C-alpha cells in the first residue's frame, strides 16, 4: 500500500548536509540543530504555532534569531519568516499582535527575562533550550566539510557565541574562521603555537606586479595555516612551484615576502652556491644540507635560485654526466611527500625552457608562475614601498614614462640614488630627489605627436568597425631618448568566449594594421615604429597570419602544425610557399583596412584631433566621437532595384 505522508518532516536536521540558504554560518547551524530538536513535535510544514524558547546563560540573540529564521524557512516553509521571530521584552505588544495575525511565530526569552502569566498563556508551548551540544558541533563541522576533530569540537563548544558569530562571516571561509579562533584557543587544547622570530622585510601586500603569483601566495598562506592546525594534510598543500621572469623583477624578494606572510622560516639556496662547494659529491652534499635545514624548520619555504642553470639530462657535452647526476640527486630530494613534508620548494629562474621536464613533473615543481616586468601602476607602488613617497599626478606621469621597461630592482636602485642625493644635501627625501634621478625625457614635436595620434586613432577606428569593444586610448607627449617603447596604446575589453573562425583572426589582423593604414592614408607612408620589435603591429599581424596559413588549416591548405610561437618565424623562413601566402593574406587585409580608413576618414580625423588635446580618453568617449562622425555605408551585398526600362 502507498505510504501516507502526514506532512511531518521526518529528516533529522543535524544529519543533513543541506540547508537551503547558502549563508547559514557554522554557529548558526549549531543553534538551528538545537531549535529543530526542541521543536520536533511541531515539525510540520506551514504549522500554525506560537512557541516561546527560553535560554540559560548560553544565549546570544543574533545567532539564535538567525537559527529560528532558518527553522521557519526550512521546516515550516515560511519564506517571509524574518517577520515571525521575536524577543520577549517589556514592550512586546506589537510583536504579539503580529504573531497573532499570522497565527505563527517564535519568541526568544533572554536568560534574565521573567515571562508574565499573559505571555505564558499566549504561547502554545514554552520550551527550554539547553547549552550547546558536542553532537551539534560535530554536525556543523560535517556540513562544512571539515574533520570532526575533538579539538575543533572543544573550540566550538567553549568559545563564546559572540566570538563565533564575529569569526564566521559570509565573506569568510570556515577554515579561515577556525584558524583565527584557533590561534587564541591554543592554550585551551594544550598545544602552544611555535614561536617564529620576527622577520624584518616585506609581505605579499608589499609585492606589486606579481599577478597570479600573489594570488597563489595568499592561498599557500591559508593552506599552511590549515596544515599547522591539523585541518588538512600535507598532500593538500602545493609543495613545489617554479617562478620565472626577467632579472630584477624581485623573485628573491617574493620568497621573503611569502615566508613572512605565511609566518614560516625561509631557507635560501641556489645552484651556483651549491656548486661553489667543490666537486660533485660536495655539490650534492651542499644541496642535501639545504633540504635538511628546511625540514628541520618545517613548516618552511626552501628557495632555490637559478634552477635553470642545471640544464637537461638529454644534452650531450663535456658536462652532461655531471649534470645528469646532479639532476638525479635533485629529483630524489624533490620526489615523495614523506621526505620533505612541511617544506614548500619555491624555485626561480630566468629561462624556464632550459629546465629538465622531470623537475616540472607532478609532485615536484608542478606549478609554473610567470612574472613579467611591472606596469606603470606597479612601478609607482614599488616606488612607494622603497621610498615612502607618493608622487603627484604630474610627477607620476613623468615617472611612468621615464621608467618604462624598469624592473623592481631598477626602481630600488633609483631610490638609493635619490637617498644618496638627499643625504649629501642634508635634506629629507622628497619627490624632487626621485624626479632628479629619472632618465632624461624629451618632448615630442607637434608634428610627431600628430603621427602618433593618427596611428592610435586608426587602431581604435578599425577595432570599432570590426566589432571590438574599446576600453581606453592614450598617447604620450614625452619619450625617453634611445629607448624603444610605445608612445601610444589602445586597450580593448576581453573578448566574449566564442568559437574563433577565420573571420575572427582576420579582424584581429585588421586591428593590428589599423595604425599603419591610417598613417598611409594621411601621410602616404608609415613609420618604422610599427614593425621590427616583437610586439610591434606588423610583427603581431604576421604571427596571426602565419597561424592561419600554417597552424589552423584555415588558409590555402588544411595541413596543420603544432602551435609553437617560437617556431613561426622558422616556418616562414624554410617554407617559401607559406611565406608567400602570409604575404598575400597581409596584403589583402591591409587593403581592407585602408578601405575602412578611407570610408571613415572624418571619424579618424575627429578622434585624432581630440586625442591631441586630451592625450587620453575612455572607451565611451572614443565610441561617442566615432559614432558622431561615422559615415553610413551602403551595403553592396544586395543588387539595387531598378524601375522602368
C-alpha distance (Angstrom), angle and dihedral (degrees) to the residues before:
residue distance angle dihedral
X1 . . .
X2 3.80 . .
X3 3.76 116.5 .
X4 3.78 117.7 -106.4
X5 3.80 111.7 -137.4
X6 3.75 115.3 -146.2
X7 3.76 94.2 -161.9
X8 3.79 91.8 -109.7
X9 3.78 115.2 136.9
X10 3.79 102.8 -117.1
X11 3.82 97.6 -175.5
X12 3.77 117.8 97.1
X13 3.83 106.5 -125.1
X14 3.78 97.5 -140.7
X15 3.79 92.1 52.7
X16 3.79 91.7 58.2
X17 3.79 123.5 87.4
X18 3.79 92.2 -160.8
X19 3.75 128.1 81.8
X20 3.77 111.0 166.4
X21 3.80 98.1 -126.9
X22 3.77 112.7 70.6
X23 3.81 92.2 -153.0
X24 3.83 95.3 68.7
X25 3.78 102.8 123.6
X26 3.78 124.2 -147.2
X27 3.86 96.9 -101.3
X28 3.82 91.2 45.2
X29 3.80 89.3 53.4
X30 3.83 90.1 52.4
X31 3.82 90.3 53.2
X32 3.81 90.4 44.5
X33 3.81 90.2 56.6
X34 3.80 90.6 52.8
X35 3.82 92.8 49.4
X36 3.81 93.2 45.2
X37 3.80 90.9 51.2
X38 3.81 92.1 48.9
X39 3.81 93.4 48.1
X40 3.80 95.9 45.7
X41 3.86 93.3 122.6
X42 3.82 88.9 55.9
X43 3.81 93.5 44.7
X44 3.81 96.8 126.8
X45 3.78 132.7 118.9
X46 3.83 114.5 -94.7
X47 3.82 91.6 -1.4
X48 3.82 113.9 -176.5
X49 3.77 100.3 -138.9
X50 3.79 137.6 130.2
X51 3.80 111.5 -155.0
X52 3.78 134.2 175.3
X53 3.79 120.9 -143.5
X54 3.81 116.1 -156.8
X55 3.80 123.2 -159.1
X56 3.77 139.8 -160.6
X57 3.78 123.6 -145.9
X58 3.84 92.3 -58.6
X59 3.81 92.9 82.2
X60 3.79 133.8 122.9
X61 3.78 117.2 169.5
X62 3.87 100.4 -149.1
X63 3.82 91.8 56.1
X64 3.81 98.6 42.2
X65 3.80 92.8 41.6
X66 3.82 90.8 55.5
X67 3.81 90.4 44.3
X68 3.81 91.1 53.0
X69 3.80 89.6 50.6
X70 3.81 89.4 52.2
X71 3.82 89.7 51.4
X72 3.78 91.7 50.9
X73 3.79 92.2 48.0
X74 3.81 97.7 42.5
X75 3.82 102.7 33.8
X76 3.80 106.2 23.8
X77 3.82 91.7 32.3
X78 3.81 93.0 -134.5
X79 3.80 104.6 155.4
X80 3.83 92.1 -168.4
X81 3.79 94.7 46.7
X82 3.79 94.2 133.9
X83 3.86 85.0 83.9
X84 3.82 92.6 52.3
X85 3.82 100.9 62.2
X86 3.82 118.1 84.6
X87 3.80 140.6 165.3
X88 3.80 120.4 -132.6
X89 3.78 114.8 -117.1
X90 3.79 138.6 147.7
X91 3.83 88.5 -85.2
X92 3.81 102.8 47.1
X93 3.82 97.8 120.5
X94 3.82 92.2 107.2
X95 3.82 90.9 50.3
X96 3.80 89.6 50.0
X97 3.80 90.8 52.1
X98 3.80 91.8 50.1
X99 3.82 93.0 47.5
X100 3.81 90.6 47.2
X101 3.81 91.1 51.1
X102 3.83 91.8 49.4
X103 3.82 92.3 39.9
X104 3.81 90.7 -137.4
X105 3.77 139.6 69.1
X106 3.77 147.3 128.1
X107 3.80 120.1 -119.8
X108 3.80 120.1 -162.3
X109 3.80 117.0 -148.4
X110 3.85 112.8 -155.8
X111 3.82 118.1 -135.0
X112 3.83 97.6 -99.4
X113 3.78 97.4 37.3
X114 3.82 115.7 111.0
X115 3.79 112.6 -146.7
X116 3.82 113.9 -134.3
X117 3.79 123.4 -133.2
X118 3.80 90.5 -107.1
X119 3.81 91.4 52.5
X120 3.79 90.8 49.3
X121 3.80 90.7 50.3
X122 3.82 91.4 46.2
X123 3.82 91.9 56.5
X124 3.81 119.7 79.9
X125 3.79 88.2 -150.4
X126 3.81 137.5 5.2
X127 3.79 111.9 -152.2
X128 3.79 128.9 -178.2
X129 3.83 117.2 -134.0
X130 3.77 111.6 -148.6
X131 3.81 127.4 -147.1
X132 3.78 121.9 -72.4
X133 3.78 117.0 -62.3
X134 3.81 126.3 -136.8
X135 3.79 86.3 -139.4
X136 3.80 90.6 60.1
X137 3.80 91.5 46.1
X138 3.81 90.1 54.5
X139 3.81 90.2 48.0
X140 3.81 90.0 53.1
X141 3.81 91.6 50.1
X142 3.81 90.0 48.9
X143 3.81 91.5 51.1
X144 3.83 90.3 49.9
X145 3.81 90.8 50.9
X146 3.82 92.7 -115.3
X147 3.81 128.5 135.1
X148 3.80 113.7 -93.6
X149 3.78 91.6 -125.6
X150 3.81 115.7 170.8
X151 3.80 91.4 -131.0
X152 3.79 90.9 55.5
X153 3.80 90.1 47.5
X154 3.82 88.2 52.6
X155 3.77 88.5 51.9
X156 3.82 93.7 52.3
X157 3.79 94.4 44.6
X158 3.82 98.8 44.7
X159 3.80 103.0 37.7
X160 3.85 113.8 93.0
X161 3.79 115.5 -103.4
X162 3.80 90.0 -118.9
X163 3.80 92.0 60.0
X164 3.80 93.0 44.6
X165 3.79 91.0 49.9
X166 3.82 91.4 49.2
X167 3.80 93.5 47.2
X168 3.81 98.6 46.0
X169 3.79 107.1 63.0
X170 3.82 130.2 160.3
X171 3.81 90.4 -115.6
X172 3.82 92.9 52.5
X173 3.79 129.0 69.7
X174 3.79 120.6 -120.7
X175 3.82 91.8 -116.7
X176 3.78 91.9 54.0
X177 3.80 91.9 48.6
X178 3.80 92.3 49.3
X179 3.79 91.4 49.5
X180 3.79 91.7 52.1
X181 3.79 90.1 51.2
X182 3.80 94.7 41.8
X183 3.79 93.8 58.9
X184 3.82 90.1 63.8
X185 3.80 95.1 34.3
X186 3.83 95.7 55.3
X187 3.80 93.0 97.3
X188 3.82 89.1 61.2
X189 3.80 94.6 54.5
X190 3.80 94.9 45.2
X191 3.81 98.8 -117.4
X192 3.78 113.3 114.6
X193 3.76 118.4 -149.1
X194 3.80 113.7 -106.8
X195 3.77 109.5 -109.1
X196 3.80 113.2 -122.7
X197 3.76 114.5 -162.1
X198 3.77 112.9 -113.0
X199 3.80 106.8 -98.8
X200 3.75 119.2 -152.0
X201 3.76 110.8 -140.3
X202 3.78 144.7 73.2
X203 3.78 129.0 -43.9
X204 3.77 127.2 -150.8
X205 3.81 88.7 -88.8
X206 3.81 87.6 66.4
X207 3.82 94.7 51.7
X208 3.79 115.3 94.0
X209 3.78 132.1 -174.1
X210 3.82 94.3 24.4
X211 3.82 95.9 114.5
X212 3.84 112.7 178.3
X213 3.82 91.3 12.6
X214 3.81 89.7 67.1
X215 3.81 92.6 50.4
X216 3.81 89.8 49.6
X217 3.82 90.7 47.8
X218 3.80 93.0 55.1
X219 3.81 90.4 47.7
X220 3.80 89.8 51.1
X221 3.81 91.1 50.6
X222 3.79 89.8 54.5
X223 3.82 92.6 45.2
X224 3.81 92.2 50.5
X225 3.81 90.3 49.3
X226 3.81 89.6 51.2
X227 3.82 90.6 46.4
X228 3.81 91.9 51.9
X229 3.82 88.6 48.7
X230 3.79 92.2 52.7
X231 3.81 92.0 -118.0
X232 3.82 93.8 121.1
X233 3.79 136.0 20.0
X234 3.78 126.2 -116.9
X235 3.79 91.8 -103.2
X236 3.83 88.1 69.1
X237 3.83 92.2 59.3
X238 3.83 124.0 87.4
X239 3.80 97.4 -117.4
X240 3.82 99.2 179.5
X241 3.79 134.2 38.4
X242 3.80 136.4 165.6
X243 3.81 119.5 -145.3
X244 3.78 116.4 -165.7
X245 3.77 131.9 -178.7
X246 3.80 144.4 122.9
X247 3.82 119.8 -62.8
X248 3.78 116.0 -78.4
X249 3.81 99.4 24.2
X250 3.82 90.8 117.7
X251 3.79 105.8 -101.8
X252 3.82 92.5 150.0
X253 3.80 92.0 46.3
X254 3.80 88.4 50.1
X255 3.82 89.8 58.5
X256 3.82 90.1 52.7
X257 3.80 92.1 46.8
X258 3.81 90.3 47.9
X259 3.80 92.1 52.6
X260 3.81 92.0 47.2
X261 3.80 91.5 50.2
X262 3.81 92.5 46.3
X263 3.84 89.9 45.6
X264 3.79 92.3 -130.1
X265 3.78 134.2 119.0
X266 3.80 121.8 -96.4
X267 3.80 125.3 -144.3
X268 3.82 114.7 -157.4
X269 3.77 121.6 -146.7
X270 3.77 136.6 155.9
X271 3.78 135.7 -170.4
X272 3.80 92.1 -120.7
X273 3.81 92.0 50.9
X274 3.80 91.3 50.3
X275 3.80 90.4 49.0
X276 3.79 90.4 54.4
X277 3.79 88.1 67.2
X278 3.84 90.1 79.9
X279 3.80 133.0 -114.2
X280 3.80 125.6 17.6
X281 3.81 94.5 -83.8
X282 3.80 91.8 51.8
X283 3.78 89.5 43.6
X284 3.81 92.1 55.2
X285 3.80 91.2 43.0
X286 3.82 91.5 54.7
X287 3.80 90.1 50.1
X288 3.81 92.4 49.3
X289 3.80 89.7 49.0
X290 3.80 90.9 58.2
X291 3.80 91.5 50.5
X292 3.82 91.4 46.1
X293 3.81 91.5 51.5
X294 3.80 90.8 49.5
X295 3.82 90.8 50.6
X296 3.81 90.1 49.5
X297 3.83 89.8 53.8
X298 3.81 94.0 42.4
X299 2.90 130.0 -176.9
X300 3.78 83.7 52.8
X301 3.79 145.2 126.3
X302 3.80 121.7 -112.1
X303 3.80 110.7 -158.2
X304 3.82 115.8 -158.6
X305 3.79 114.7 -170.2
X306 3.82 127.2 -161.6
X307 3.79 93.3 17.7
X308 3.83 89.5 157.0
X309 3.83 90.1 67.7
X310 3.81 89.8 72.2
X311 3.81 91.3 77.2
X312 3.80 128.2 -158.9
X313 3.79 130.4 -59.5
X314 3.81 93.5 -130.7
X315 3.83 92.8 60.4
X316 3.82 115.1 107.3
X317 3.80 116.8 -147.4
X318 3.78 138.1 109.0
X319 3.84 90.3 -74.8
X320 3.80 96.4 47.4
X321 3.82 95.8 101.3
X322 3.82 91.6 48.1
X323 3.80 92.1 48.2
X324 3.79 94.1 47.4
X325 3.80 92.3 53.7
X326 3.79 92.5 46.0
X327 3.82 92.7 48.8
X328 3.80 89.9 48.1
X329 3.81 89.4 53.1
X330 3.80 91.5 49.0
X331 3.80 91.7 49.1
X332 3.80 90.7 52.8
X333 3.79 90.7 54.4
X334 3.80 93.8 44.6
X335 3.79 96.1 45.2
X336 3.78 123.9 84.9
X337 3.77 130.0 29.7
X338 3.79 98.6 -123.2
X339 3.78 99.0 61.2
X340 3.77 95.2 50.9
X341 3.79 103.7 25.6
X342 3.76 109.1 155.1
X343 3.83 94.0 22.9
X344 3.80 120.2 110.0
X345 3.81 110.1 -162.1
X346 3.81 113.3 -148.3
X347 3.80 111.0 -173.9
X348 3.80 124.2 -172.2
X349 3.79 133.1 -161.4
X350 3.79 144.1 156.6
X351 3.82 97.7 -137.7
X352 3.83 113.1 37.6
X353 3.81 91.3 177.5
X354 3.81 89.9 71.3
X355 3.81 94.8 60.0
X356 3.80 120.0 104.3
X357 3.85 108.1 -105.5
X358 3.82 91.2 -130.4
X359 3.82 89.8 66.3
X360 3.81 89.3 57.5
X361 3.78 94.6 48.6
X362 3.81 120.4 124.0
X363 3.79 111.0 -77.6
X364 3.82 93.1 29.5
X365 3.81 122.4 57.6
X366 3.78 90.9 -22.3
X367 3.80 98.8 152.2
X368 3.81 121.4 68.3
X369 3.82 120.0 -161.9
X370 3.79 116.3 -174.1
X371 3.80 118.7 -153.6
X372 3.80 119.6 -161.7
X373 3.79 131.7 -166.0
X374 3.82 110.0 -71.6
X375 3.78 118.9 -99.2
X376 3.79 123.6 -127.7
X377 3.81 96.2 -85.1
X378 3.81 91.0 48.1
X379 3.81 91.8 49.3
X380 3.81 89.5 54.1
X381 3.81 90.5 52.0
X382 3.81 90.5 47.6
X383 3.80 88.4 52.1
X384 3.82 89.7 50.5
X385 3.80 90.8 51.4
X386 3.81 95.3 50.5
X387 3.81 98.5 37.9
X388 3.79 107.0 20.9
X389 3.82 88.3 -131.7
X390 3.79 125.1 130.2
X391 3.80 110.9 -159.3
X392 3.79 125.4 -139.6
X393 3.80 117.7 -108.2
X394 3.81 92.9 -99.0
X395 3.81 93.7 46.7
X396 3.81 90.9 44.0
X397 3.81 91.0 54.9
X398 3.81 90.2 50.8
X399 3.82 91.2 46.5
X400 3.82 93.0 51.2
X401 3.79 92.4 49.5
X402 3.80 94.6 45.3
X403 3.81 94.9 46.9
X404 3.80 98.8 47.0
X405 3.79 107.7 141.5
X406 3.83 92.4 21.0
X407 3.78 119.8 139.4
X408 3.79 122.0 -146.1
X409 3.81 89.8 -97.4
X410 3.81 89.7 55.8
X411 3.81 91.2 54.1
X412 3.81 90.1 48.1
X413 3.82 89.7 51.4
X414 3.79 89.8 51.0
X415 3.82 90.5 52.8
X416 3.81 91.0 50.1
X417 3.79 89.1 55.3
X418 3.80 91.0 48.8
X419 3.82 91.2 50.6
X420 3.79 90.3 50.1
X421 3.80 91.4 52.7
X422 3.80 91.0 48.1
X423 3.83 91.2 50.9
X424 3.80 92.4 49.3
X425 3.80 90.1 53.0
X426 3.81 93.8 41.4
X427 3.82 89.3 -121.2
X428 3.75 134.2 135.9
X429 3.79 112.4 -107.4
X430 3.81 110.5 -94.2
X431 3.79 141.0 163.4
X432 3.80 94.0 -86.4
X433 3.81 91.0 60.9
X434 3.82 88.2 54.0
X435 3.81 94.0 47.3
X436 3.82 91.3 48.6
X437 3.81 89.5 58.7
X438 3.81 94.5 54.6
X439 3.80 120.8 107.4
X440 3.78 113.2 -99.8
X441 3.80 117.3 -85.6
X442 3.78 127.9 -157.2
X443 3.77 127.5 -153.6
X444 3.79 117.2 -119.4
X445 3.79 117.6 -121.2
X446 3.78 118.4 -112.4
X447 3.81 89.7 -109.9
X448 3.81 93.4 50.8
X449 3.81 91.7 45.9
X450 3.81 89.4 52.4
X451 3.81 90.3 56.1
X452 3.82 90.4 51.5
X453 3.82 91.7 48.0
X454 3.82 92.3 49.7
X455 3.80 90.3 48.5
X456 3.82 95.4 51.9
X457 3.81 92.2 41.1
X458 3.81 87.4 55.3
X459 3.80 91.1 55.3
X460 3.81 91.5 49.0
X461 3.82 93.9 46.5
X462 3.81 95.2 50.5
X463 3.80 91.3 43.7
X464 3.81 89.6 53.0
X465 3.81 92.7 47.3
X466 3.82 92.0 50.3
X467 3.80 94.0 49.5
X468 3.81 103.3 -100.9
X469 3.80 119.0 142.7
X470 3.81 114.2 -124.4
X471 3.81 119.5 -145.7
X472 3.83 101.2 -179.9
X473 3.81 145.9 -20.2
X474 3.80 129.0 -154.6
X475 3.81 142.6 168.6
X476 3.80 131.4 -167.9
X477 3.79 127.9 -130.5
X478 3.81 91.2 -159.2
X479 3.79 134.7 58.2
X480 3.78 138.3 -179.8
X481 3.82 111.1 -111.6
X482 3.79 113.1 -117.1
X483 3.81 92.9 10.4
X484 3.80 119.7 115.7
X485 3.77 105.1 -142.0
X486 3.78 139.6 134.5
X487 3.80 117.0 -82.9
X488 3.78 93.4 -169.4
X489 3.77 141.4 12.7
X490 3.78 143.3 -171.6
X491 3.80 116.9 -148.5
X492 3.78 122.1 -155.7
X493 3.77 133.2 -158.2
X494 3.82 114.2 -108.8
X495 3.77 111.4 -88.2
X496 3.77 118.3 -109.3
X497 3.77 114.6 -105.8
X498 3.79 108.6 -91.9
X499 3.78 141.5 133.1
X500 3.81 110.9 -72.8
X501 3.79 110.4 -132.8
X502 3.78 129.5 -179.6
X503 3.81 88.6 -92.5
X504 3.79 89.4 57.9
X505 3.80 91.5 54.0
X506 3.81 91.7 45.5
X507 3.81 91.4 52.5
X508 3.82 88.9 52.1
X509 3.81 89.7 52.8
X510 3.81 90.7 48.4
X511 3.82 90.5 52.0
X512 3.81 90.3 50.6
X513 3.83 90.1 50.7
X514 3.81 94.3 45.8
X515 3.81 93.8 94.4
X516 3.82 93.3 48.5
X517 3.82 91.9 46.7
X518 3.81 91.3 50.3
X519 3.81 92.3 50.5
X520 3.81 91.1 48.6
X521 3.80 92.1 49.0
X522 3.81 95.0 48.5
X523 3.82 103.3 29.8
X524 3.81 102.9 20.2
X525 3.83 94.5 -119.5
X526 3.81 140.6 39.9
X527 3.81 128.3 -118.4
X528 3.81 124.9 -115.9
X529 3.81 93.0 -109.0
X530 3.81 88.2 83.0
X531 3.81 93.3 64.7
X532 3.78 142.5 33.4
X533 3.81 104.0 48.7
X534 3.80 117.8 88.1
X535 3.82 92.2 -113.8
X536 3.83 95.0 42.4
X537 3.81 118.3 123.0
X538 3.79 98.4 -110.8
X539 3.81 92.0 44.5
X540 3.79 91.6 53.8
X541 3.80 91.9 45.9
X542 3.81 89.9 50.9
X543 3.81 91.4 51.7
X544 3.80 92.1 50.8
X545 3.80 91.1 47.8
X546 3.82 90.1 50.2
X547 3.80 89.9 51.7
X548 3.82 89.9 52.8
X549 3.79 94.9 47.9
X550 3.80 101.5 34.7
X551 3.81 109.9 22.4
X552 3.81 113.8 30.3
X553 3.81 101.7 38.3
X554 3.81 90.3 -124.0
X555 3.82 95.4 117.8
X556 3.79 131.6 69.9
X557 3.83 91.0 -49.6
X558 3.81 136.6 39.2
X559 3.80 91.8 -137.4
X560 3.80 110.6 119.1
X561 3.80 136.3 -166.3
X562 3.84 132.0 -162.6
X563 3.80 111.7 -84.6
X564 3.81 106.5 -109.7
X565 3.79 110.0 155.0
X566 3.79 92.4 -161.2
X567 3.82 90.3 60.4
X568 3.81 99.7 47.9
X569 3.81 92.5 92.1
X570 3.82 91.0 49.8
X571 3.81 89.7 51.1
X572 3.80 90.8 56.0
X573 3.82 92.0 44.0
X574 3.81 96.2 52.8
X575 3.80 99.4 34.5
X576 3.84 110.1 60.5
X577 3.80 93.4 -178.0
X578 3.82 90.6 54.4
X579 3.80 90.0 48.7
X580 3.83 90.2 51.5
X581 3.80 92.7 49.6
X582 3.81 91.4 48.5
X583 3.81 88.7 51.4
X584 3.81 92.3 50.6
X585 3.79 92.2 47.7
X586 3.82 92.1 50.5
X587 3.77 90.8 46.1
X588 3.82 92.0 52.4
X589 3.80 92.8 47.2
X590 3.80 91.9 48.2
X591 3.80 88.8 53.5
X592 3.81 90.5 50.2
X593 3.79 91.4 47.1
X594 3.82 92.9 49.2
X595 3.80 88.4 50.5
X596 3.82 89.7 55.5
X597 3.81 91.0 48.7
X598 3.82 92.2 48.5
X599 3.81 93.4 50.2
X600 3.81 92.9 47.5
X601 3.82 99.3 37.1
X602 3.85 93.6 129.9
X603 3.82 90.3 56.2
X604 3.82 90.6 47.5
X605 3.81 92.7 51.7
X606 3.81 93.3 45.4
X607 3.79 92.5 50.7
X608 3.82 93.0 46.5
X609 3.83 91.4 49.1
X610 3.78 91.7 51.6
X611 3.80 91.8 45.7
X612 3.81 90.2 53.2
X613 3.82 88.2 57.4
X614 3.80 100.9 43.5
X615 3.85 104.2 23.0
X616 3.81 89.3 -150.7
X617 3.79 136.1 46.3
X618 3.77 137.9 175.5
X619 3.77 121.8 -115.5
X620 3.80 91.0 -107.6
X621 3.82 91.1 54.8
X622 3.81 91.1 49.4
X623 3.80 92.9 50.3
X624 3.81 92.0 47.2
X625 3.83 91.6 55.5
X626 3.81 93.8 44.3
X627 3.79 92.9 49.5
X628 3.80 92.7 46.9
X629 3.81 94.1 52.1
X630 3.79 99.4 30.9
X631 3.79 118.0 121.3
X632 3.79 116.4 -134.0
X633 3.80 110.8 -118.5
X634 3.78 123.0 -139.4
X635 3.79 109.8 -133.8
X636 3.79 115.4 -125.3
X637 3.77 92.3 -167.1
X638 3.83 91.9 97.9
X639 3.83 125.9 47.1
X640 3.80 117.3 -109.9
X641 3.77 111.5 -107.5
X642 3.81 113.2 -120.1
X643 3.78 127.6 -156.9
X644 3.80 128.6 -154.5
X645 3.77 126.0 12.9
